[in-house]
Amino acid sequence: MLGLSVSQVSRALSDKGEVAPETRKQIRGLAKQLGYTPNIIARSLRSRTTMTLGIIQPNISNPFFSMLVRGIEDVAQKKNYSILVSNTYESMQTEEKLIKSMFDRGVDGLLMVPVRAKHLNTELLLKNSVPVVILGRCTRDSGLHCVVVNDYQAGYMATEHLISRGHKRILYCSGPADMICSIDRLNGFRKALEDHGIPFSEDMVHTGGTSIHDGYESMKECLKQKPDFTAVFAFNDLVAYGCLHALKEHGYNAPRDYAIMGFDDSDLNVVLSPQLTSIHQPTHEMGKKAAELILNLIDSEESVEPRTIVFEPELRVRETT
């Protein structure tokens, strides 16, 4: 319609290559008038890329994971990448299906919070040429690129804060026993007790899950058994909220009767009552760093040695301690 070549139109619409400003204006004006949109599938077949990043994570309803995804998306959008998000709901069978599905859909890179780092389907992830970055739950010997927080230091920091408030009988409401971040936090918990001359007792560790309901049920069970504890270090904020709810049902108050420590430091912590003391993870920054790493891997023409990027936690003291 404009009497121009296909290549000129292509350069103008894709913003690549030299096109005179007036010609570019003409082409884009007509494209808008005609309601033209590029065929993404055809473009992908030609370029062998989809401009899509896959994200597999446990549950987008958890504020920690939603903030992680937001950090990834902030970087991806600036580079014109779309994201495809799927939830495992902590199911290893679902995780395996989603990994295969992401690769089948031709994502250019995959970012994943695994269900269990110790049982990570490494072979499936490594045999594909698609770059992969693991977030949060990662072992140092995975052979994959990882972005994590220092969970050991975080566990130590949380426990030491409770000890500084005079607590010696501290209950750790753990996540699943084989979840690597739960193990690391437990090791930090034990070390802090040891450094302050407080004996560690297995009775002070209650293995549970990762949700509000898990925290609620864990605390109900602990109160029924009547263990002699005065403070609780919860695996994450959701578990801490569940603990608070169970304590309130039994007529207890935090911090009057029990001190409660969360982990993740979600935005809800400052609006709930009482406000939750928590270990802050720089979640948004972790998501951004993971996205930058995966995009660099996609652009790299050579294989890159696996690296682990570690963020340091911070203590955010509020009303529950």
C-alpha positions in Angstrom: 0.0 0.0 0.0 2.9 2.4 0.6 5.1 1.1 -2.2 7.8 0.1 0.2 9.8 -3.1 0.6 9.0 -5.8 3.2 12.4 -5.2 4.8 11.7 -1.5 5.3 8.3 -2.2 6.9 9.9 -4.9 9.1 12.6 -2.6 10.3 10.2 0.2 11.1 7.8 -2.1 13.1 10.5 -3.9 15.0 12.6 -0.8 15.7 15.7 -2.5 14.2 17.8 -1.0 11.5 17.9 2.3 9.7 14.6 3.8 8.5 14.0 7.4 7.7 11.8 9.1 10.5 9.1 10.2 8.0 9.0 6.7 6.5 8.8 5.1 10.0 5.9 7.5 10.8 4.1 6.5 7.6 4.5 2.8 8.2 3.4 2.9 11.8 0.4 5.2 11.0 -0.9 2.7 8.4 -0.2 -0.3 10.6 -2.4 1.4 13.3 -5.1 2.3 10.8 -5.2 -1.3 9.6 -5.1 -2.8 13.1 -2.0 -4.7 12.2 -0.3 -6.8 14.9 2.8 -8.9 14.4 2.4 -12.7 14.3 4.3 -13.8 17.3 4.3 -17.4 16.4 5.7 -16.7 12.9 8.3 -14.4 14.4 9.3 -17.2 16.9 9.7 -19.8 14.2 12.0 -17.4 12.2 14.1 -16.3 15.2 13.9 -19.6 17.1 13.0 -17.6 20.2 9.7 -16.9 21.9 10.7 -13.9 24.1 9.1 -15.8 27.0 10.5 -16.7 30.4 8.9 -19.6 32.3 8.4 -19.3 36.1 7.6 -22.4 38.2 6.9 -21.6 41.9 4.9 -23.1 44.7 2.0 -20.8 45.2 1.4 -17.3 43.8 -1.0 -16.5 46.7 2.0 -16.5 49.1 3.1 -12.8 49.2 6.8 -13.9 49.1 6.4 -15.7 45.8 4.2 -13.0 44.3 6.8 -10.4 45.1 9.5 -12.6 43.6 7.5 -12.9 40.4 7.1 -9.1 40.4 10.8 -8.6 40.5 11.3 -11.0 37.6 8.6 -9.3 35.6 10.0 -5.8 36.2 13.2 -6.8 34.5 11.6 -9.0 31.8 9.2 -6.3 30.6 12.1 -3.8 30.0 13.6 -6.4 27.7 10.3 -7.1 26.0 10.0 -10.6 27.4 6.7 -12.1 28.5 6.4 -14.4 31.5 4.5 -17.6 31.9 3.8 -18.5 35.5 2.8 -21.9 36.9 2.2 -23.2 40.4 3.3 -26.6 41.8 1.4 -26.3 45.1 4.3 -28.2 46.6 3.7 -31.3 44.5 6.8 -32.9 43.0 4.7 -34.8 40.4 3.2 -31.4 39.3 6.7 -29.9 39.2 8.0 -32.5 36.8 5.0 -32.0 34.5 5.4 -28.3 34.5 9.1 -28.5 33.7 8.3 -30.6 30.6 5.5 -28.3 29.7 7.6 -25.2 29.9 10.3 -26.8 27.6 7.6 -28.0 25.2 6.2 -24.4 25.0 9.7 -23.2 24.0 10.4 -20.8 26.8 13.8 -19.1 26.3 14.7 -19.4 30.0 13.2 -21.1 33.1 13.2 -19.7 36.7 12.1 -22.1 39.4 11.5 -22.4 43.1 11.7 -26.1 43.5 9.5 -28.2 45.8 12.5 -30.0 47.3 16.0 -29.0 46.5 17.3 -32.4 47.7 15.1 -34.2 45.2 15.4 -31.7 42.4 14.9 -33.2 38.9 18.4 -32.0 37.9 18.8 -34.4 35.0 15.7 -33.1 33.3 16.7 -29.5 33.8 20.3 -30.0 32.6 19.7 -32.1 29.5 17.7 -29.3 27.9 19.6 -26.4 26.3 17.3 -23.9 27.9 19.0 -21.8 30.7 17.7 -22.5 34.2 18.0 -20.4 37.4 16.9 -21.8 40.8 15.4 -19.4 43.4 15.4 -19.8 47.2 15.6 -23.6 47.7 18.9 -24.6 46.3 21.9 -26.7 47.3 25.4 -25.6 46.4 26.2 -28.8 44.5 23.1 -28.7 42.3 25.1 -27.8 39.2 22.6 -25.0 38.4 22.6 -21.3 38.8 21.0 -20.2 42.1 19.8 -17.0 43.7 19.2 -17.5 47.5 19.1 -15.8 50.9 21.6 -16.8 53.6 19.1 -19.1 55.5 21.6 -20.2 58.0 22.5 -16.7 59.0 18.8 -15.8 59.1 18.0 -18.7 61.4 20.8 -17.6 63.7 19.7 -14.0 63.6 16.1 -14.8 64.4 17.0 -17.0 67.4 19.6 -14.6 68.8 16.9 -11.9 68.8 14.6 -14.0 70.8 17.4 -14.9 73.2 18.1 -11.2 73.6 14.5 -10.8 74.8 15.2 -13.3 77.6 13.8 -16.4 76.0 15.5 -19.8 76.5 12.7 -22.2 75.6 12.2 -21.4 71.9 10.0 -23.5 69.6 11.0 -23.8 66.0 7.9 -24.4 63.8 9.8 -25.9 60.9 8.8 -26.3 57.3 9.1 -29.8 55.7 12.1 -31.7 57.1 13.7 -32.3 53.7 13.3 -28.7 52.4 16.8 -27.2 52.2 15.9 -23.7 53.5 14.2 -25.3 56.5 17.3 -27.3 57.3 19.6 -24.3 56.9 17.3 -22.2 59.2 17.3 -25.1 61.8 21.1 -25.3 61.7 21.3 -21.5 62.4 18.8 -22.0 65.2 20.9 -24.7 66.8 24.1 -22.7 66.5 22.6 -19.6 68.1 21.4 -21.7 71.1 24.8 -23.3 71.3 26.7 -20.0 71.3 24.5 -18.7 74.1 24.9 -21.8 76.2 21.3 -23.0 75.8 20.9 -26.8 75.2 19.2 -27.9 72.0 16.2 -30.2 72.3 14.5 -32.1 69.5 11.2 -31.5 71.5 11.6 -27.8 70.6 11.4 -28.5 66.8 7.9 -29.2 65.3 8.0 -30.2 61.7 5.1 -28.9 59.6 4.3 -27.2 56.3 4.4 -23.8 54.7 0.8 -22.4 54.9 -1.3 -20.5 57.4 -3.3 -23.7 58.0 -0.1 -25.6 58.7 1.0 -23.1 61.3 -2.5 -23.1 62.9 -2.5 -26.9 63.2 1.1 -27.1 64.4 0.4 -24.6 67.2 -2.8 -26.3 68.3 -0.8 -29.6 68.5 2.0 -27.9 70.5 -0.4 -26.3 72.9 -2.1 -29.7 73.4 1.2 -31.3 74.3 1.9 -28.4 76.6 5.7 -28.0 75.8 7.4 -25.5 78.0 8.1 -22.8 75.4 7.9 -19.0 75.7 8.8 -18.0 72.1 8.2 -19.3 68.5 10.4 -19.0 65.5 8.2 -19.8 62.5 9.4 -21.1 59.2 7.7 -18.3 57.3 5.2 -15.5 57.9 2.2 -17.6 56.8 3.1 -20.2 59.5 3.5 -17.4 62.0 0.1 -16.0 61.2 -1.4 -19.5 61.8 0.4 -19.7 65.1 -0.9 -16.4 66.2 -4.5 -17.4 65.3 -4.2 -20.6 67.3 -2.8 -18.8 70.3 -5.6 -16.2 70.2 -8.2 -19.0 70.1 -6.7 -20.4 73.3 -6.8 -17.0 75.0 -3.1 -16.2 74.6 -1.6 -12.9 73.5 1.7 -12.1 71.6 4.0 -10.9 73.0 2.5 -10.9 76.5 2.3 -14.8 76.7 4.5 -15.8 73.7 6.9 -14.0 71.4 6.4 -14.8 67.7 9.1 -14.5 65.0 8.2 -14.8 61.3 10.3 -15.1 58.2 10.0 -13.4 54.7 8.7 -10.0 56.0 5.7 -9.6 53.8 3.9 -6.3 53.4 1.1 -7.7 55.6 3.3 -7.6 58.7 2.8 -3.9 59.2 -0.9 -3.8 58.9 -1.9 -6.9 60.9 -2.3 -6.5 64.7 -0.1 -7.2 66.4 2.6 -6.3 63.8 4.8 -9.3 63.2 8.5 -9.3 63.9 10.2 -11.0 60.9 13.4 -11.8 59.0 13.4 -9.7 55.9 14.4 -11.2 52.6 15.0 -8.7 49.7 12.5 -10.6 47.7 12.0 -8.1 44.9 15.7 -7.7 44.4 16.2 -11.4 44.4 13.6 -11.7 41.6 15.3 -8.9 39.6 18.7 -10.5 40.0 17.5 -13.9 38.9 15.9 -12.3 35.8 19.1 -10.4 35.0 21.0 -13.6 35.3 18.7 -15.7 33.1 18.7 -13.0 30.4 22.5 -12.9 30.4 22.6 -16.7 30.1 20.1 -16.5 27.1 22.3 -13.9 25.4 25.6 -15.7 26.1 27.0 -17.7 23.2 29.2 -19.8 25.5 28.5 -22.0 28.5 28.7 -20.3 31.8 29.9 -22.0 35.0 27.1 -22.3 37.6 27.1 -19.6 40.2 25.2 -19.0 43.4 24.2 -15.4 44.3 23.6 -15.1 48.1 21.6 -12.2 49.6 21.9 -11.3 53.3 18.8 -11.2 55.6 17.8 -8.4 57.9 15.9 -8.4 61.2 12.7 -6.3 61.3 11.6 -5.9 64.9 7.9 -5.2 65.6 5.2 -5.9 68.2 5.2 -9.7 68.4 8.6 -9.8 70.2 
